[in-house]
């Protein structure tokens, strides 16, 4: 699923209006009807108090149309027109007049704080004030109204996007007079980051329990600092023209099942273990053997034909007991990995889970980076070693996959002020170094050397548990060894990892989940 910026969404609306064809007021009616259907599926009684707050733009028009539909169902909402301007958009005004002429819906104007209604905890509040076209901070009585609406225990629903939550301009749309910059230093290079707008730093943002977005998710939904405003979000298909959606270009995507699962190949009748590759996992150190075990099992469960785990001597017995299916290559050191005889026999190499940062281990990692012709996935202490030796990044083979969590990313590439800025830095690093970066989180972000980013749709908070990242490394390694491309391996590995976590959460709950539950429920 594509994630489009506001200007592209407007183009999608315009293209649909022209080519379906459909009048803009009817497209608004379609959008409002989808919100209405969503509402009625969840409303168990008509005895509810619904307060709809409408602006004077098209988002307000959506709210006014919704009010009319509820009225004819027998739910009499209260409608409040937030008069931030003395003019309404064409379609908003048409729906205002229809509501006024066709119903007896109570309607009130809000010009100042004196007009704010009392909000009860049992109310249902619908935010249709500003929508996605906003590109500035909310000020004046509208800002006070947003605070007023947030200061209660009512159920809050936002249409399209919570009012006040806006997506910052792209850097190339910012004029030189607007730009205030700071510099990040990495490998003796400077990367200029636009900080002219602190992303959503203002307090006046509607805090929705549910956000109903039209056709596409918003980029803002992918960032953790916005979760308190967005709540549970859903995409409502309003039938924007398929030709436009298929052909419009974007850098950001949301990975859904229909995108990820077709990547997965079926096994052929006469295949054998050699068909599915031979993975090398370099992992483990004193006190961290568990990470190697989890990663190795995940690799095998994801379908690799053969796995060799290179381990320190201390880890041999645990591996043989826990996972007899894995072959082992044992290091001369009791406690950490120092050298590998030959990496040529393997179809893919993974380095990092429980590895430790011993200087000898760092030398081994450097040798692998310099000599490997196979696809690489690097995680955990492999990333920490690189962070201590930042010039090594330039020597990473093309399409090497890095799987940092946010702190590891910060050690590698520097601090950022917010998630939007971090995404731009992540994208920049993927393009500059021709690598794939899997930034783990609630919507794991995968950036590719062509500048695109895919946000994952699977996974849950129960996966924030020790060893979960080691499992992901093993899964990606397995796919690489099976000769999926690095792009396919990253995308599919992350999706399947989250899908297994969702099954575990459903089976035993998020609080009880441990990494072994994710491994156990890997299904592909």
C-alpha positions in Angstrom: 0.0 0.0 0.0 1.3 3.4 -1.0 1.8 6.2 1.5 1.1 9.5 -0.3 1.9 13.0 0.8 -1.0 15.5 0.9 -0.4 17.0 -2.5 -0.5 13.5 -4.1 -3.8 12.7 -2.2 -5.3 15.9 -3.6 -4.2 14.8 -7.1 -5.8 11.4 -6.5 -9.1 13.1 -5.6 -8.9 15.4 -8.7 -8.0 12.5 -11.0 -11.0 10.5 -9.6 -13.4 13.4 -10.0 -12.3 13.9 -13.6 -11.9 10.3 -14.8 -14.5 8.3 -12.9 -16.2 10.8 -13.4 -17.8 11.9 -10.1 -18.6 15.3 -8.7 -16.5 16.3 -5.7 -19.6 16.6 -3.5 -20.4 13.0 -4.3 -16.9 11.8 -3.6 -17.2 13.5 -0.2 -20.5 11.7 0.3 -18.8 8.4 -0.5 -16.1 9.2 2.1 -18.6 10.2 4.8 -20.6 7.0 4.1 -17.5 4.9 4.8 -17.1 6.7 8.2 -20.8 6.2 8.8 -20.6 2.4 8.1 -17.6 2.1 10.4 -19.5 3.9 13.1 -22.7 1.9 12.8 -20.9 -1.4 12.9 -19.6 -0.5 16.3 -22.6 1.4 17.7 -24.7 -1.0 19.8 -27.5 1.5 20.6 -29.0 4.7 19.1 -29.0 6.2 22.6 -25.6 7.8 22.2 -24.4 11.4 22.5 -22.4 12.3 19.4 -20.8 15.7 19.2 -19.3 16.5 15.7 -16.8 19.4 15.5 -16.6 20.6 11.9 -14.2 23.1 10.4 -15.0 25.2 7.3 -12.9 23.1 4.8 -13.6 19.7 3.2 -12.8 17.9 6.4 -15.7 19.8 8.0 -17.8 18.8 5.0 -17.1 15.1 5.8 -18.3 15.7 9.3 -21.5 17.5 8.2 -22.3 14.7 5.8 -21.8 12.2 8.6 -24.1 14.1 10.9 -26.9 14.0 8.2 -26.5 10.2 7.8 -26.6 9.6 11.5 -29.7 11.8 11.8 -31.6 9.7 9.3 -30.6 6.6 11.2 -32.2 7.9 14.4 -29.0 9.1 16.1 -29.3 12.9 16.6 -25.8 14.4 16.8 -24.9 17.9 17.9 -22.8 19.7 15.4 -20.4 22.5 16.2 -19.0 24.7 13.4 -15.5 25.9 14.3 -15.5 29.4 12.7 -11.8 29.8 12.0 -12.7 31.6 8.8 -15.8 33.4 7.5 -15.7 31.3 4.3 -16.5 27.6 3.8 -15.2 25.4 1.0 -17.8 24.7 -1.8 -18.5 21.2 -0.7 -18.5 22.0 3.0 -21.1 24.8 2.4 -23.2 22.4 0.3 -23.3 19.9 3.1 -23.9 22.6 5.7 -27.0 23.7 3.7 -28.2 20.1 3.2 -27.9 19.4 6.9 -29.7 22.6 7.8 -32.5 22.1 5.2 -33.1 18.4 5.4 -32.8 17.7 9.2 -33.4 19.3 12.5 -29.9 18.6 13.7 -28.8 21.0 16.5 -26.1 23.2 15.1 -23.9 25.7 17.0 -21.2 28.1 16.0 -17.9 28.4 17.9 -16.2 31.8 17.5 -14.4 31.9 20.9 -13.8 30.0 24.1 -17.2 31.2 25.4 -18.8 29.0 22.8 -17.2 25.7 23.9 -19.7 23.0 24.8 -19.6 20.9 28.0 -18.1 17.5 27.2 -19.2 14.5 29.2 -17.2 11.3 29.6 -20.0 9.3 27.9 -19.9 11.5 24.8 -18.5 10.4 21.4 -16.5 13.3 19.9 -15.9 13.4 16.2 -13.0 15.6 15.0 -13.6 17.0 11.5 -12.0 20.4 12.1 -8.8 20.6 9.9 -8.0 17.3 8.2 -4.8 16.5 6.3 -4.4 19.9 4.5 -3.1 21.6 7.6 0.6 22.7 7.4 0.9 25.0 10.3 0.4 25.0 14.1 -3.1 25.5 15.4 -3.4 28.8 17.2 -6.0 31.0 19.0 -9.3 29.7 20.2 -9.0 26.6 17.9 -6.0 25.5 19.9 -7.9 26.0 23.1 -10.8 24.0 21.7 -8.5 21.1 20.9 -7.2 21.1 24.5 -10.8 21.3 25.7 -11.8 18.2 23.6 -8.8 16.3 24.9 -9.4 17.0 28.6 -12.0 14.3 29.2 -12.7 10.6 29.0 -15.0 10.7 26.0 -14.4 8.4 23.0 -12.6 10.5 20.4 -12.7 9.8 16.6 -10.7 11.7 14.0 -11.8 11.8 10.4 -8.8 11.3 8.0 -6.1 12.6 10.5 -6.3 14.2 14.0 -6.6 18.0 13.8 -3.2 19.5 14.4 -1.2 16.5 13.3 0.6 17.6 10.1 3.3 16.2 8.0 6.3 18.4 7.5 7.3 19.8 4.1 9.9 17.9 2.3 13.3 19.5 2.6 13.4 20.5 -1.1 10.1 22.4 -0.6 11.6 24.7 2.1 12.9 28.1 1.0 16.4 29.2 2.0 14.8 31.8 4.3 13.0 29.1 6.2 15.8 26.7 6.6 17.6 26.4 9.9 20.1 23.5 9.8 22.4 21.5 11.9 25.1 19.1 10.7 25.6 15.5 11.4 29.1 14.2 11.0 29.7 10.7 9.8 32.8 9.3 8.1 34.2 12.8 7.7 31.1 13.7 5.7 28.5 16.3 6.7 24.8 15.6 6.3 22.6 18.7 6.6 19.2 18.1 8.3 16.4 20.6 8.0 15.1 21.6 11.5 13.1 24.6 10.3 10.0 22.9 11.7 10.2 20.8 14.8 7.9 18.0 13.8 4.6 18.3 15.6 6.1 19.9 18.6 3.0 22.0 19.3 0.7 20.7 22.1 -2.6 21.5 20.2 -3.2 18.1 18.5 -6.5 16.2 18.8 -5.9 13.0 20.7 -8.0 10.4 18.9 -8.8 6.9 20.2 -9.6 6.0 16.6 -8.4 7.6 13.3 -10.3 6.8 10.1 -8.0 7.6 7.2 -9.2 7.7 3.6 -7.6 5.3 1.1 -4.0 5.7 2.3 -2.2 5.7 5.7 -0.5 9.0 6.5 3.3 9.0 7.1 2.7 10.6 10.5 1.0 7.3 11.6 4.3 5.5 11.4 6.1 7.5 14.1 6.0 6.6 17.8 5.6 10.1 19.1 2.3 10.4 17.2 0.7 7.3 18.7 -0.9 9.3 21.6 -2.7 11.4 18.9 -3.6 8.8 16.3 -4.7 5.9 18.5 -6.0 2.9 16.6 -6.0 3.8 12.9 -7.9 2.2 10.0 -7.9 2.8 6.3 -11.3 3.3 4.6 -11.4 2.6 0.9 -13.3 5.4 -0.8 -12.7 4.2 -4.3 -10.1 6.6 -5.6 -9.3 5.9 -9.2 -7.2 2.7 -9.5 -5.2 4.0 -12.5 -3.9 7.0 -10.5 -3.1 4.8 -7.5 -1.2 2.3 -9.7 0.9 4.9 -11.5 1.6 7.6 -8.9 5.2 7.5 -7.6 6.1 7.7 -3.9 9.0 6.9 -1.7 7.0 5.5 1.2 5.0 2.2 1.4 3.0 0.2 4.0 3.7 -3.5 3.7 0.5 -5.5 3.7 -0.1 -9.2 3.2 -0.9 -8.8 -0.5 2.5 -7.2 -1.0 4.6 -9.5 1.1 3.2 -13.0 0.7 3.4 -13.3 -3.1 7.2 -13.0 -2.6 7.2 -16.4 -0.9 8.1 -19.3 -3.2 6.5 -22.7 -3.1 8.8 -25.7 -2.7 9.1 -28.0 -5.8 8.6 -31.7 -5.6 12.1 -32.7 -6.5 14.0 -30.1 -4.4 16.5 -31.1 -1.8 18.3 -29.4 1.1 20.9 -28.0 -1.2 18.2 -26.2 -3.1 17.5 -24.0 -0.1 21.0 -22.8 0.5 23.6 -23.1 3.2 23.7 -20.3 5.8 26.6 -19.3 8.0 25.6 -17.7 11.4 28.5 -16.1 13.3 27.1 -15.6 16.8 27.5 -16.1 20.5 30.0 -15.1 23.2 30.4 -15.8 26.9 27.0 -15.2 28.6 25.2 -14.6 25.3 24.8 -18.1 23.9 21.0 -17.8 24.0 21.0 -15.2 21.2 22.9 -17.6 19.0 20.4 -20.4 19.7 17.4 -18.3 19.0 18.8 -16.9 15.8 19.9 -20.4 14.6 16.5 -22.0 15.3 14.7 -19.1 13.5 16.9 -19.6 10.5 16.1 -23.2 10.2 12.3 -22.6 10.9 12.3 -20.1 8.0 13.3 -22.8 5.5 17.0 -22.8 5.0 18.4 -26.1 3.7 21.6 -26.1 5.8 22.8 -24.0 8.7 26.3 -23.8 10.1 26.7 -21.9 13.3 30.2 -20.6 14.0 30.4 -20.4 17.8 32.9 -20.1 20.7 33.8 -23.4 22.3 31.5 -22.7 25.3 28.5 -22.6 23.0 29.0 -26.0 21.4 27.2 -28.2 23.9 24.2 -25.9 24.3 23.7 -25.7 20.5 24.0 -29.5 20.1 21.5 -30.1 22.8 19.1 -27.4 21.9 19.2 -27.6 18.1 20.7 -30.8 16.7 19.6 -29.9 13.2 22.3 -27.1 13.1 25.9 -27.9 12.1 28.6 -26.2 14.0 32.0 -24.6 13.3 33.8 -24.1 16.6 36.2 -21.3 17.2 39.5 -21.8 18.9 38.4 -19.4 21.7 36.3 -20.6 24.6 34.5 -17.3 25.0 34.2 -15.4 21.7 34.6 -15.7 18.0 38.0 -14.9 16.5 38.5 -16.6 13.1 36.8 -18.7 10.4 38.7 -20.9 8.1 36.7 -20.4 4.9 33.5 -18.5 4.2 33.3 -19.5 0.5 31.0 -22.6 0.9 28.1 -20.5 2.2 25.3 -18.9 0.3 24.6 -16.2 2.9 26.2 -15.0 6.1 24.7 -13.5 9.2 26.8 -11.9 12.0 26.0 -10.4 15.3 23.5 -12.1 17.7 25.3 -12.3 21.1 28.6 -11.8 19.4 30.3 -9.5 21.9 32.8 -6.8 21.1 36.1 -8.4 21.8 38.9 -6.9 19.7 39.6 -10.3 18.1 35.9 -10.5 17.2 36.1 -7.0 15.6 39.0 -8.2 13.4 37.0 -11.2 12.3 34.0 -9.0 11.4 36.3 -6.7 9.4 37.6 -9.7 7.5 34.1 -11.0 6.7 33.1 -7.5 5.4 36.2 -7.3 3.2 36.1 -10.8 1.8 32.4 -11.8 1.6 30.9 -12.1 -1.9 27.7 -13.6 -0.4 24.7 -11.5 0.9 25.3 -10.3 4.5 22.9 -9.5 7.3 24.5 -7.7 10.3 22.8 -7.2 13.7 23.5 -6.5 17.4 27.2 -6.5 18.4 28.2 -6.5 14.7 26.5 -3.1 14.4 28.1 -1.9 17.7 31.5 -2.9 16.4 30.9 -0.9 13.2 29.7 2.0 15.2 33.1 2.0 17.0 34.8 1.9 13.5 32.5 4.1 11.3 34.9 4.1 8.3 34.0 0.4 7.8 30.5 1.3 6.6 32.0 2.4 3.3 33.4 -1.1 2.8 30.1 -2.9 3.3 29.2 -5.0 0.2 26.3 -3.6 -1.8 22.9 -4.4 -0.4 24.2 -5.6 3.0 21.3 -5.7 5.4 21.7 -3.9 8.8 19.0 -4.5 11.4 19.5 -1.9 14.2 17.1 -1.0 16.9 16.8 2.8 17.5 19.8 3.0 19.9 22.0 1.0 17.6 21.0 3.2 14.7 21.9 6.3 16.8 25.3 4.8 17.5 25.9 4.1 13.8 24.6 7.3 12.3 24.1 10.0 15.0 21.2 11.5 17.0 18.1 13.1 15.5 15.4 15.3 16.9 12.4 13.2 15.9 11.3 10.2 13.9 10.7 12.2 10.7 14.3 13.4 10.8 15.5 10.0 11.7 13.7 8.5 8.7 15.4 11.0 6.3 18.8 10.2 7.8 18.1 6.5 7.5 17.0 7.0 3.8 20.1 9.1 3.2 22.4 6.4 4.6 20.8 3.6 2.5 21.3 5.7 -0.6 24.8 6.9 0.2 26.2 3.5 1.2 24.0 1.3 -1.0 22.8 -0.7 1.9 19.5 -1.9 3.3 18.6 -0.6 6.8 15.9 -2.4 8.8 15.1 0.0 11.7 13.2 -2.1 14.2 10.1 -0.7 15.9 6.3 -0.8 16.0 6.2 -0.2 12.2 9.7 -1.4 11.3 11.0 0.8 8.6 13.1 -0.7 5.8 15.0 1.7 3.6 16.6 0.7 0.3 19.4 2.1 -1.8 16.8 3.6 -4.3 15.5 5.8 -1.5 12.2 3.9 -0.9 11.0 3.0 2.6 8.6 0.2 3.5 6.8 0.3 6.9 5.7 -3.0 8.2 2.1 -3.8 9.1 2.6 -6.8 11.4 3.8 -7.1 14.9 2.8 -6.0 18.4 4.2 -4.7 21.7 4.7 -8.2 23.0 7.6 -8.5 20.7 9.5 -6.0 22.7 11.3 -8.8 24.5 14.8 -10.1 24.7 15.9 -12.2 21.7 13.2 -10.9 19.3 15.8 -9.2 17.2 18.0 -12.3 17.1 15.0 -14.2 15.7 14.6 -11.6 13.0 18.3 -11.9 12.0 18.0 -15.6 11.7 14.9 -15.3 9.5 16.4 -12.8 7.2 19.6 -14.9 7.0 17.5 -17.9 6.0 15.8 -16.1 3.2 19.1 -14.8 1.9 20.6 -18.3 1.9 17.6 -19.5 0.0 18.6 -17.0 -2.7 15.8 -14.5 -2.2 17.2 -11.1 -3.1 18.3 -8.8 -0.2 15.3 -6.6 -0.9 12.9 -9.6 -0.8 14.6 -11.0 2.3 14.4 -7.8 4.3 10.7 -7.2 3.3 9.5 -10.8 3.7 11.6 -11.5 6.8 10.2 -8.5 8.7 6.7 -9.3 7.7 6.8 -13.0 8.7 8.6 -12.1 11.9 5.7 -9.7 12.9 3.1 -12.2 11.7 4.6 -14.9 14.0 4.6 -12.4 16.8 0.9 -11.6 16.2 0.1 -15.3 16.4 2.0 -15.6 19.6 0.1 -12.6 21.1 -3.2 -14.1 20.1 -2.3 -17.5 21.6 -0.7 -16.5 24.9 -1.0 -12.7 25.2 1.5 -9.9 24.7 2.8 -9.8 28.3 3.6 -13.5 28.4 5.4 -13.7 25.0 9.0 -14.5 24.8 11.3 -14.9 21.7 10.9 -18.6 21.6 7.2 -18.2 21.1 7.9 -16.1 17.9 10.2 -18.9 16.6 7.6 -21.6 17.4 4.9 -19.8 15.4 6.9 -19.0 12.3 4.7 -20.0 9.4 5.5 -19.5 5.8 
